Amino acid sequence: MKIVKDILYKVSIKAVHGSTDRAFNEIQFDSRKVGNNDLFLAQKGVVFDGHKFIEKAIELGANTIVCEVLPENINKNIVYIQVKDSDEALAIMASNFYDNPSANLTLVGVTGTNGKTTIATLLYNLFQKAGYKVGLLSTVKVLVDKLQFEATHTTPNSLVINRYLKQMVETGVDYCFMEVSSHGIHQKRTEGLKFNGGVFTNLTHDHLDYHNSFKEYRDVKKSFFDNLSKDAFALVNVDDKNGSVMVQNSSAKKYTYAQKTMADFKVRILENQFSGLLLSINNNEVWTKLIGSFNAYNLVAVFGVSQILGLEEVEALRIISELENVSGRFQHFISEEGVTAIIDYAHTPDALKNVLETINDIRTGNEQVITVVGCGGDRDKAKRPIMGRIASQLSSQVVFTSDNPRSEDPQVILNEIEVGVDAENYKKTLTVLDREQAIKTAAKLAKRGDIILIAGKGHETYQEVKGIRSNFDDFEKVSQFLNAIEK
C-alpha cells in the first residue's frame, strides 16, 4: 500500500479535507475498476465527467477522492483532495506512485505528424543490436527489453506509461524510446516524466477533429519541447518550417537534421530502389533496406539520436544498414506473377503524398500504380478531399474504399473523399465500399510489373464498423488475392 501524501509531491493542490496520512491500494480514474481502499481520481474527460461517478467510487470502496470540483456532500470518512487540474495531477501522481521510473533510465520522446512509430522502433532496434537493454512505447507495440505487450494508444494513459517504465527499470533497461502524440501532450499524460531528449519529425494536416486549429496542434507539439530541461536534447527536422518553431523556447541542447538544408546531421539520397536506399549520412555512404525519401529522414534522425547518446559512428552506421522495415510502414513483397504490393499506414495527406511520390520516383514509368485508400470515421473530415485529390493525381488507378468507418456511414466518407478528385482524374477512380472486395479488385486489375499500394491501416489487424472490431489484415488479404490469381 502507498500513503496518500507520498504521491502528492509536485501536485497543484487547492484544498484538502481529511488526513493525507491515509494508506491506499491503487489509483483509479475509471469508477468501474475501483476496489476497496483505492484512490479515485475524477477527470473531466472528452466524453464523460468523472465527477459524476464519485459517489459510485465511494460505494465500491474508494477511501480517497482527488477532483477539481468538490462534491456538495462531504463524507467525513473519505479524504478529499481538490486539485487545479485532474489530468496533470493523475500524471504526476502516477509517476510518484511508481517511484518516478523515468528518472532511472534514458527516456527519449518522438513527436510529429508522420514518422513517430518508425523512428522510435528503429531506435529500439538499433540500441538493442548495440548491446543495450531497451524499451519501446509505440503505436504498434510495447516492448520491455524483449517482452512484448499489445499497444492500444499512441500515448497510453499516465498509469500505464509509468507501470511499463517501472517494469523497464526493474528489468535493467538502459534506454526507452516513446512515441508522444499531440493528444497525449494535450491531455497531460506525459507530465511528471523526465525526458532526456525529444525528436521532432514534421507537422502536417492531421487531428484537426480534436484540435481547434493547426496553430493549436503545432503549439501543443511545441509545449513538449518547451518542457525539456537544459540537460536534455532536442533534435528537430529543419527541412520542416515548424522545426525551428519547436525549439524557440526550449532550454534543451538543440540539434538539427535535414536533407535539403544545412544541419548537424545531413542525409543525401544517392540511390532509391525497391531493394533499398543508398544514403550519404554526414558524408558516410550506407546502404539500407528501407525505401523512400521519408525513410531517409527517419534514418538520419535515428543516426542523430545515436550520436547524441554516444554511440560510436561507424558502429551506428553498420547497424543502420541492417535495420528492417517497421510493420505496416512501406511493407512490401513481389508476387509470383511479378506484382509489387505495398502496405503502408499513410493516413494523412502528407504521408500518402510521400509514399506515392516515392513509388513514382522508383518505377520506370511503364508500370501502373494502383492505390487502395480510404479515410477513418470519427476523425478529421477536412483531410478527406485532400486525400482523394492526392491519390487520384499520383496514381494510375485508384480504388476508394472503407478504412475504419467507426460510427460513421462509410458511403458518406467516400463521398467526401471523392469531392477532392479533379475532373480529369475521375476516369481513374473506382469506389468499392467493402475493403476486402476493393483489395481483390486491385489485385485483378494489376498486371506483371504493376504496383499496388494499400494505404491507411498499415500494421492494424482489424476493421472497426459501428463499434465492432473484426479481424482484417491488409497484408494477408492482398497476399491471398495475388496468390490466387492466375495471369
Residue pairs with C-beta under 8 A, 6 or more apart in sequence:
1 23
1 24
1 25
1 37
2 23
2 24
2 25
2 97
3 20
3 21
3 22
3 23
3 24
4 20
4 21
4 22
4 23
4 24
4 39
4 64
4 79
4 81
5 20
5 21
6 96
7 27
7 93
7 96
7 97
8 20
8 81
8 93
8 96
9 92
9 96
10 92
10 96
10 192
11 83
11 88
11 89
11 92
11 93
12 83
12 84
12 85
12 88
12 89
13 81
13 82
13 83
13 84
14 82
14 83
14 84
15 70
15 80
15 81
15 82
16 79
16 80
16 81
16 82
17 70
17 74
17 79
17 80
17 81
18 76
18 78
18 79
18 80
19 79
20 79
20 81
22 63
22 64
22 79
23 37
24 37
24 38
24 39
24 63
24 64
25 35
25 36
25 37
25 38
25 39
26 35
26 38
26 39
27 38
27 39
27 41
27 90
27 93
27 94
27 97
27 159
28 34
28 35
28 38
28 39
28 40
28 41
28 57
28 62
29 40
29 41
29 42
29 43
29 50
29 90
29 157
29 159
31 40
31 50
31 53
31 54
31 56
31 57
31 60
34 40
34 56
34 57
34 60
34 61
34 62
35 60
35 61
36 60
36 61
37 61
37 62
37 63
38 57
38 60
38 61
38 62
38 63
38 64
39 62
39 63
39 64
39 65
39 66
40 50
40 53
40 54
40 57
40 58
40 62
40 64
40 65
40 66
41 50
41 65
41 66
41 67
41 86
41 89
41 90
41 93
42 49
42 50
42 51
42 53
42 54
42 57
42 65
42 66
42 67
42 68
42 86
43 49
43 50
43 86
43 87
43 90
44 50
44 51
44 68
44 86
50 67
50 86
51 67
51 68
51 69
51 71
54 65
54 67
54 71
55 71
57 65
58 65
58 75
58 78
62 78
63 77
63 78
63 79
64 78
64 79
64 80
64 81
65 71
65 78
65 79
65 80
65 81
66 81
66 83
66 86
66 89
66 90
66 93
67 80
67 81
67 82
67 83
67 86
68 82
68 83
68 84
68 85
68 86
69 82
70 80
70 82
71 80
74 80
83 89
85 188
87 187
87 188
87 189
87 191
88 188
88 191
90 157
90 158
90 159
90 188
91 158
91 188
91 189
91 190
91 191
91 192
91 193
92 191
92 192
93 192
94 158
94 159
94 161
94 162
94 192
95 101
95 102
95 158
95 162
95 192
95 193
96 192
97 159
97 162
98 162
98 163
98 165
98 166
99 166
100 192
100 194
101 162
101 165
101 166
101 168
101 169
102 162
102 165
102 176
102 192
102 193
102 194
102 195
103 194
104 169
105 135
105 165
105 168
105 169
105 173
105 174
105 175
105 176
106 174
106 175
106 176
106 196
106 197
106 309
107 165
107 175
107 176
107 178
107 193
107 194
107 195
107 196
108 123
108 175
108 176
108 177
108 178
108 195
108 196
108 197
108 198
108 199
108 305
108 309
109 178
109 179
109 180
109 190
109 195
109 197
109 198
109 199
109 224
110 116
110 119
110 120
110 123
110 177
110 178
110 179
110 180
110 198
110 199
110 201
111 179
111 180
111 181
111 182
111 185
111 198
111 199
111 200
111 201
111 221
111 224
112 199
112 200
112 201
112 202
112 203
112 221
112 237
113 201
113 202
113 203
113 204
113 205
113 206
113 348
113 350
113 351
114 201
114 202
114 204
114 294
114 348
114 350
114 351
114 354
115 201
115 202
115 294
115 297
115 298
115 301
116 138
116 139
116 154
116 179
116 180
116 181
116 201
117 138
117 139
117 140
117 179
117 326
117 329
117 345
117 459
118 295
118 298
118 326
118 329
119 177
119 199
119 201
119 298
119 301
119 302
120 136
120 137
120 138
120 177
120 178
120 179
121 136
121 138
121 140
121 177
121 326
122 298
122 299
122 302
122 323
122 326
123 134
123 175
123 177
123 302
123 305
123 306
124 134
124 135
124 136
124 143
124 177
125 323
125 324
126 302
126 306
126 311
126 316
126 319
126 320
126 323
127 134
127 174
127 175
127 177
127 306
127 311
128 134
129 319
129 322
130 306
130 311
130 315
130 316
130 319
132 174
132 175
133 145
133 171
133 172
133 173
133 174
134 143
134 145
134 173
134 174
134 175
134 176
134 177
135 143
135 144
135 145
135 164
135 165
135 168
135 173
135 175
135 176
135 177
136 142
136 143
136 176
136 177
136 178
137 151
137 155
137 156
137 161
137 164
137 176
137 177
137 178
137 179
138 151
138 154
138 177
138 178
138 179
139 151
139 153
139 154
139 179
139 459
140 151
140 326
140 327
140 328
140 459
141 148
141 149
141 150
141 151
142 148
142 149
142 150
142 151
142 156
142 164
143 149
144 164
144 167
144 168
144 171
144 173
145 168
145 171
145 172
145 173
147 171
149 164
153 181
153 183
153 184
154 179
154 181
154 183
154 184
155 161
155 178
155 179
155 180
155 181
155 183
155 184
155 185
155 189
155 190
156 164
156 189
157 189
158 188
158 189
158 190
158 191
158 192
161 178
161 189
161 190
161 193
162 192
162 193
165 176
165 193
168 176
175 309
180 190
180 198
180 224
182 207
182 210
182 211
182 217
182 220
182 221
183 207
183 210
184 190
185 220
185 221
185 223
185 224
186 210
186 211
186 220
190 224
194 229
195 227
195 228
195 232
196 231
196 232
196 233
197 228
197 232
197 233
197 234
197 235
197 252
197 305
197 308
197 309
198 224
198 225
198 228
198 232
198 233
198 234
198 235
198 252
199 235
199 236
199 301
199 304
199 305
200 221
200 225
200 234
200 235
200 236
200 237
200 240
200 242
200 243
200 246
200 247
201 237
201 240
201 297
201 298
201 301
202 237
202 240
202 242
202 297
202 350
203 217
203 218
203 221
203 240
203 242
204 348
204 349
204 350
204 351
205 214
205 348
205 349
205 350
205 380
205 382
205 383
205 386
206 217
206 348
206 380
206 383
207 217
207 379
207 380
208 214
208 217
208 380
208 382
208 383
209 378
209 379
209 380
209 381
210 380
211 217
211 220
218 242
218 245
221 242
221 246
222 245
222 246
222 248
222 249
225 234
225 236
225 246
225 247
225 249
225 250
225 252
226 249
226 250
228 234
228 250
228 251
228 252
229 251
229 252
230 251
230 252
230 253
232 252
232 253
233 252
233 253
233 254
233 255
233 308
234 246
234 247
234 250
234 252
234 253
234 254
234 255
235 255
235 256
235 257
235 265
235 301
235 304
235 305
235 308
236 243
236 244
236 246
236 247
236 254
236 255
236 256
236 257
237 243
237 256
237 257
237 258
237 297
237 301
238 244
238 256
238 257
238 258
238 261
238 263
239 258
239 259
239 260
239 261
239 297
243 256
247 254
255 264
255 265
255 304
255 308
256 263
256 264
256 265
257 263
257 264
257 265
257 266
257 267
257 297
257 300
257 301
257 304
258 265
258 266
258 267
258 300
259 266
259 267
259 268
259 269
259 293
259 296
259 297
259 300
264 304
265 281
265 282
265 300
265 301
265 303
265 304
265 307
266 281
266 282
266 300
267 279
267 280
267 281
267 296
267 297
267 299
267 300
267 303
268 279
268 280
269 277
269 278
269 279
269 293
269 296
270 278
270 279
270 280
270 285
271 277
271 278
272 278
272 291
272 292
272 293
272 358
272 361
272 362
273 291
273 362
274 291
274 332
274 340
274 362
275 289
276 287
276 288
276 289
276 290
276 291
277 287
277 288
277 290
277 291
277 292
277 295
277 296
277 299
278 285
278 286
278 287
278 288
279 285
279 286
279 287
279 288
279 296
279 299
279 300
280 286
281 299
281 300
281 303
281 317
281 320
282 303
282 313
284 313
284 317
286 317
286 320
286 321
287 321
288 295
288 299
288 320
288 321
288 323
289 321
289 322
289 323
289 324
289 325
290 298
290 299
290 323
290 325
290 330
291 325
291 330
291 332
291 358
291 362
292 330
292 354
292 355
292 358
292 361
293 354
293 357
293 358
293 361
294 351
294 354
294 355
294 358
295 330
299 320
299 323
302 320
302 323
303 316
303 317
303 320
306 316
307 313
307 316
325 331
325 332
326 459
327 458
327 459
328 343
328 344
328 345
328 457
328 458
328 459
328 460
328 475
329 344
329 345
329 458
329 459
330 342
330 344
330 355
330 358
331 342
331 343
331 344
331 458
331 475
332 340
332 341
332 342
332 343
333 340
333 341
333 479
334 340
334 341
335 341
335 479
335 482
335 483
336 483
337 448
337 482
337 485
337 487
338 448
338 449
339 443
339 446
339 447
339 448
339 449
339 450
339 451
339 452
339 482
340 450
340 451
340 452
341 451
341 452
341 454
341 478
341 479
341 482
342 355
342 359
342 451
342 452
342 453
342 454
343 454
343 457
343 458
343 474
343 475
343 478
344 351
344 355
344 453
344 454
344 455
344 458
345 351
345 455
345 456
345 457
345 458
345 459
345 460
346 352
346 354
346 355
346 373
346 455
346 456
346 458
347 375
347 376
347 403
347 455
347 456
347 457
347 458
348 383
349 383
349 386
349 387
349 390
352 373
352 387
352 390
352 391
352 455
353 390
353 394
355 453
355 455
356 369
356 371
356 390
356 391
356 394
356 395
356 453
357 394
359 369
359 451
359 453
360 369
360 394
363 369
363 451
366 449
367 449
367 450
367 451
368 396
368 397
368 445
368 446
368 447
368 450
368 451
369 394
369 395
369 396
369 397
369 450
369 451
369 453
370 395
370 396
370 397
370 398
370 399
370 442
370 445
370 446
370 450
370 451
370 452
370 453
371 391
371 394
371 395
371 397
371 398
371 399
371 452
371 453
371 455
372 398
372 399
372 401
372 435
372 438
372 439
372 442
372 452
372 453
372 454
372 455
373 387
373 391
373 398
373 399
373 400
373 401
373 403
373 453
373 454
373 455
373 456
374 400
374 401
374 402
374 403
374 410
374 413
374 414
374 417
374 435
374 456
375 383
375 384
375 387
375 403
375 413
375 416
375 417
375 456
376 403
376 404
376 405
376 406
376 456
377 403
377 404
377 405
377 406
377 407
377 408
377 410
377 413
378 406
378 407
378 408
379 406
381 416
384 413
384 416
384 417
384 419
384 420
385 416
385 417
385 418
385 419
385 420
386 420
387 417
387 420
388 400
388 417
388 418
388 419
388 420
388 421
389 420
389 421
389 422
390 420
391 398
391 400
391 455
392 398
392 420
392 421
392 422
392 425
392 426
392 428
392 429
393 422
393 425
395 428
395 453
396 428
397 428
397 429
397 430
397 442
397 445
398 428
398 429
398 430
399 429
399 430
399 431
399 432
399 438
399 441
399 442
400 414
400 417
400 418
400 429
400 430
400 431
400 432
400 438
401 414
401 431
401 432
401 433
401 434
401 435
401 437
401 438
401 439
402 410
402 413
402 414
402 433
402 434
402 435
402 438
402 463
402 465
403 413
403 435
403 456
403 457
404 457
404 460
404 462
404 463
404 464
404 465
405 413
405 464
405 465
405 466
406 464
406 465
406 466
406 467
407 466
407 467
410 433
410 465
411 433
414 431
414 433
418 429
418 431
421 429
430 441
432 438
432 441
435 463
435 472
435 477
436 472
436 477
439 454
439 474
439 477
439 478
439 481
440 477
440 481
442 452
442 454
442 478
443 452
443 478
443 481
443 482
443 485
444 481
444 485
446 452
446 482
447 487
448 487
452 478
452 482
454 474
454 478
457 463
457 472
457 474
458 474
460 472
460 473
460 474
461 471
461 472
461 473
462 469
462 470
462 471
462 472
463 469
463 470
463 472
